[in-house]
Amino acid sequence: MSNKDLKIEQHSAEELRSLYTWKHRAFELASIVLFWVFVAATAWKVVPYVAASPWLTLAAFLTGFIVADWVSGFVHWLADTWGSTDTPLVGKALIRPFREHHVDQRAITRHDYIETNGNNCAISVPWAIGCFLTPLDHGYHHLALFWVVSITSMIFWVMMTNQFHKWAHETDKERPLVVTWLQRLHLILPPEHHQIHHTRPFLDYYCITTGWLNWPLKKIGFYRGSERFVTATLGWIPRKDDIGLNAALTVAPVVEPLEKRPEHQLGH
């Protein structure tokens, strides 16, 4: 059976949208404020060291930019593949938006700044606090500077990921012209590249900052290998809650036939 012939069973967009609550929106707003406060404070702390180590600072900044693409893909894969909207702590907050996005790709274009970027800021706040608290005036200051700049760069681009993702789903008329140029240069996520991910059953090209790492990760089988490991060790069925049990069993890399699986394993 080809992927196009799979019988996909998904939650409705209305159901998923209804799970976005004012409490979570308040959490997102607080996360955005904390994120920008600590990132700005860290940048202010780093500035005096840049002139003395410009190449190290640039290398750290670019390292963070590339690592952010991997982080975006890994988190995207986790949220697409495992758990459900009922999963404690992360279900409604993190998993729900990804499930809604598969049902209604254009939903993200209707999200405001808070809803678009709040979750990524929440993930990044602990890292931002850690960078701010890292001392730079000791014997290992070059190593500390590289760490602080690369991690701050990474979380900044992780924060920008959903904005890049949103622009990838907007039309040329909706997005700023400079954004379209950056997409065509593949400096941020291009729409055509990202549409590969939206080919059902949503198995590949999870990186959504620039998408640079999608091809190499696919070639080495990173996600399929990770799914084989999780399924073999925990018995979980990848994408069960996103596309339905039957479709998930059909495309799972390693899974026993349904009739041979213990009843308790079918609940994951």
C-alpha positions in Angstrom: 0.0 0.0 0.0 1.4 3.4 -0.9 1.3 6.3 1.6 -1.2 8.1 -0.6 -3.6 5.2 -0.1 -3.4 5.1 3.7 -6.6 5.7 5.6 -5.5 8.6 7.8 -7.7 9.2 10.9 -7.0 12.5 12.6 -8.6 14.7 15.2 -10.7 17.6 13.9 -9.1 21.0 13.6 -12.0 22.4 15.8 -11.4 19.9 18.5 -7.6 20.6 18.6 -8.1 24.3 18.5 -10.5 24.2 21.5 -7.7 22.9 23.6 -5.8 26.2 23.4 -6.8 27.9 26.7 -6.3 31.3 28.2 -4.1 29.8 30.9 -1.7 28.5 28.4 -1.7 31.8 26.6 -0.8 33.6 29.8 2.0 31.0 30.2 3.2 31.8 26.7 3.2 35.5 27.3 5.2 35.2 30.5 7.7 32.9 28.7 8.1 35.5 25.9 8.9 38.2 28.5 11.3 36.1 30.4 13.0 34.9 27.2 13.7 38.4 25.9 14.8 39.8 29.3 17.5 37.1 29.8 18.6 37.0 26.1 19.0 40.8 26.1 20.8 40.7 29.5 23.2 38.0 28.2 23.9 39.9 25.0 24.8 43.0 27.0 27.1 40.8 29.2 28.9 39.4 26.1 29.4 42.6 24.2 32.7 43.6 26.0 34.3 40.3 25.0 33.4 40.4 21.3 36.2 42.8 20.2 38.8 40.6 21.8 37.5 37.4 20.3 35.6 38.2 17.1 36.2 35.0 15.2 35.4 32.8 18.2 32.2 34.8 18.7 31.3 34.4 15.0 32.0 30.7 15.0 29.9 30.3 18.1 27.0 32.3 16.6 27.0 30.2 13.4 27.2 26.9 15.4 24.1 27.9 17.3 22.4 28.7 14.0 23.1 25.2 12.6 22.3 23.4 15.9 18.9 25.2 16.1 17.9 23.5 12.9 18.6 20.1 14.4 16.8 21.0 17.6 13.8 22.2 15.7 13.7 18.8 13.8 14.1 16.7 16.9 11.4 18.5 18.9 9.1 18.5 15.8 9.7 14.7 15.4 9.0 14.1 19.1 5.7 16.1 19.0 4.6 14.5 15.7 5.5 10.9 16.7 4.9 10.2 20.3 2.2 10.9 22.9 -1.2 12.6 22.5 -3.0 15.8 23.5 -3.7 14.0 26.9 0.0 13.5 27.7 0.7 15.2 31.0 2.4 18.6 30.9 3.2 18.7 27.2 0.1 17.3 25.6 -2.0 20.4 25.2 0.9 22.8 25.3 3.4 21.2 22.8 1.8 18.3 21.0 -1.6 19.9 20.2 -0.2 22.6 17.9 1.6 20.1 15.8 -1.4 17.8 15.5 -3.6 20.8 14.6 -1.0 21.8 11.9 -1.3 18.5 10.1 -5.1 18.9 9.9 -5.1 22.6 9.0 -1.8 23.8 7.6 -3.0 27.4 7.3 -3.9 27.6 11.0 -0.4 28.8 11.9 -0.9 31.8 9.6 -3.8 32.9 11.8 -1.7 32.8 15.0 -0.5 36.0 16.5 3.0 36.6 17.9 2.2 35.1 21.3 0.7 31.9 20.0 3.3 31.5 17.3 6.3 31.9 19.5 5.3 31.3 23.1 6.0 27.6 23.2 9.5 28.0 21.8 10.3 30.7 24.3 9.1 28.5 27.1 11.5 25.7 26.0 14.3 28.3 25.7 13.9 30.2 29.0 15.9 27.7 31.2 18.8 27.8 28.7 18.6 31.6 28.6 18.9 31.8 32.4 21.8 29.4 32.3 23.7 31.5 29.8 23.1 34.7 31.8 24.4 33.1 35.0 27.5 31.6 33.3 30.6 33.6 34.4 33.0 34.8 31.6 35.8 36.3 33.7 37.8 33.2 34.7 40.7 31.1 33.3 38.4 29.3 30.8 36.8 32.4 29.5 37.2 31.5 25.8 35.4 28.2 26.4 32.8 29.9 28.4 32.3 32.6 25.8 31.9 30.0 23.1 29.3 28.2 25.2 27.3 31.3 26.1 27.3 32.7 22.5 26.5 29.4 20.8 23.7 28.5 23.2 22.2 32.0 23.1 22.4 31.9 19.3 20.8 28.5 19.3 17.8 29.5 21.5 17.3 32.7 19.6 17.0 30.8 16.3 14.9 28.1 18.0 12.6 30.9 19.1 12.5 32.2 15.5 11.7 28.7 14.2 7.9 29.0 14.4 8.0 32.4 12.8 10.0 30.9 9.9 7.5 28.0 9.8 4.6 30.4 9.7 6.2 32.4 6.8 6.7 29.1 5.0 2.9 28.6 5.0 2.0 32.2 4.0 1.6 33.3 0.4 4.0 35.7 -1.3 1.5 38.5 -0.8 1.1 37.8 2.9 4.8 37.6 3.9 7.3 40.5 3.7 9.4 40.7 0.5 12.7 40.4 2.4 11.4 37.1 3.9 10.6 35.7 0.4 14.2 36.6 -0.7 15.7 34.8 2.4 13.5 31.8 1.6 14.7 31.7 -2.0 18.3 31.8 -0.8 17.4 29.0 1.6 18.7 31.0 4.6 15.4 30.3 6.3 12.8 27.6 5.7 11.5 27.7 2.1 7.8 26.8 1.4 8.6 24.2 -1.3 11.1 22.4 0.9 8.8 22.3 3.8 5.9 20.8 1.8 7.9 17.6 1.6 7.1 17.2 5.3 3.4 17.7 4.6 3.2 14.7 2.4 1.1 12.2 4.3 1.8 10.4 6.6 4.3 13.2 7.7 7.4 11.0 8.0 10.3 13.2 6.9 11.9 16.7 6.8 11.1 17.7 10.4 13.7 20.5 10.6 11.9 23.8 10.3 14.5 26.6 11.1 16.4 26.4 7.8 15.8 22.8 6.8 19.5 22.4 6.0 19.7 19.2 8.0 16.6 17.5 6.6 18.4 15.7 3.7 21.4 14.4 5.7 19.1 13.2 8.5 16.9 11.4 6.0 19.9 9.8 4.3 21.3 8.4 7.6 17.8 7.2 8.7 18.0 9.2 11.9 14.3 9.3 12.7 13.4 5.8 11.4 16.3 4.4 13.4 15.1 6.3 16.5 11.6 5.0 16.1 12.9 1.4 15.7 14.7 1.8 19.0 11.7 3.2 20.9 9.3 0.6 19.5 11.7 -2.3 20.2 12.4 -1.1 23.8 9.0 0.4 24.9 6.5 -1.1 22.4 5.2 2.3 21.5 3.6 2.8 18.1 4.9 6.0 16.4 2.2 8.5 15.1 -0.7 6.4 16.5 -2.5 9.4 17.9 -1.7 11.6 14.9 -2.8 9.5 11.9 -4.7 6.7 13.6 -3.7 3.2 14.7 -4.2 1.4 11.4 -2.2 3.9 9.4 0.5 4.1 12.1 0.9 0.3 12.1 1.3 0.3 8.3 4.1 2.8 8.2 5.9 1.9 11.5 9.5 0.8 10.8 9.4 -2.1 13.3 6.1 -3.3 14.7 4.4 -6.7 15.1 1.1 -7.3 13.4 -1.9 -5.9 15.4 -3.3 -9.3 16.3 0.0 -10.4 17.9 0.6 -7.3 20.1 -0.2 -7.4 23.8 -3.3 -5.4 24.7 -1.5 -3.0 27.0 0.9 -1.9 24.2 -1.9 -0.7 22.0 -2.7 2.1 24.4 0.5 4.1 23.7 
